[in-house]
């Protein structure tokens, strides 16, 4: 079992980061009146962990027994029927799904499937009418229409069903949905908190941590706890006992991008651009999301630039990333960014060095 | 409603005027087509004054047994921007999470408004003219999970209200804000957009050239 899963805190009392949020959540559910919740925060900040711990707090141990199901739905949409296939994760008390997986049909998922699930009202052990919890992932990736339909569903079935929404950025969730939920901002853990967690795991695994080692992992993780734990485990597999100057292996793709950056810096010519294109394709076919490539590339390029140029490059990165979202083919925009950078950089070189 | 729908409504209103009365509610009278507006008696609702709002809030607090100090009350009225429903929602959220005595910090954390010092930190980084500092602040904002659109609107408030920024500079900054806001709505990346805004604001505040021109 990966350490990320092994040391995921199971209850609200055991969480190491976001203790204040956990205590507030506990207070919230013990009063037996749970509103809809919206968790938002950057990846690797512990949203999912908190949600799972919260479910356990509400329903007890039975919330842990989840089964994965691949379900097919036939949705009747006026003149034709639409087949929707979705993977759900469910226990007796909750259902978890990512409606955005259905692509442009996400609206039907929200309208029909959630409605269907929300209608069945469970009865708890005391014979009282309980409520069911629906966990929806990646609500920020839902289309506008789907978010609007979600709003209706939330109101209509609020007696029998609580929604827990989970997303990265709350600005992509419409105001109407946001105002119906209790918003929980989950910030990324600070480096200090990450170090604390790493030391905790080290102690549990009875590992010797050389001084400064956890700090370096935390620093490289970009404040993502998941990444920190993963690279900690990678280090463990590579070499144990740890040495204090042991290199922390960067992710393959990050290394690859930094290679691309140095290629770009060496020479700015159409021939190089062609080479870079091949490398970008390589990254894309390995399922690295284009916006992540662009961001990382920007980061690598920024390292070696004058501040004057940084402004300009930051602007173009934002410009091409926006176009990338609107467009179809990512490679065009990535390559356009590289070409733009080359042209600016070359101009800069010619001006300064003649 | 679309203009077509409003036009269709016009006919319906006339045909059934004997048996049916219509009540329309809207946010902007300018978006109601003229023929429709002329058929109705208009009532304008002003935004609630701060006094009425705080009276209502205090009434709710008394009924629910909540403890709200005067600082929290003024915070509540400023973050809800004259919207009583929003104010009550925030109040309820805070009461659920933090119990019966509510401070202004609790209200801010419930409402999703970014604390003043975070916005000021980014603003002063922009003022300093140091790109790396601004980059660090932007990274921090994103890592803390503050929504970029909220950041934009609060930063905008600060910039428009400050007296030592010339109109010309303000115009330059606001233009970029508008562009970035549109990009964000279309789903662009928050970090990159915010960085672009910060860099542009910095250039405007420090009177650096807008475009980098090399040799031509």
Interface residues (C-beta under 8 A of the other chain):
Chain A: X24 X27 X28 X31 X33 X35 X40 X41 X42 X45 X169 X170 X171 X172 X178 X179 X182 X183 X185 X186 X187 X188 X222 X223 X291 X294 X295 X298 X302 X307 X308 X309 X310 X311 X312 X314 X315 X317 X318 X319 X321 X322 X325 X326 X344 X347 X348 X350 X351
Chain B: X86 X89 X93 X96 X97 X98 X99 X109 X110 X111 X112 X130 X131 X132 X135 X142 X143 X144 X145 X146 X147 X148 X149 X150 X180 X183 X184 X186 X187 X188 X189 X190 X191 X192 X193 X195 X196 X199 X200 X202 X203 X208 X211 X212 X214 X215
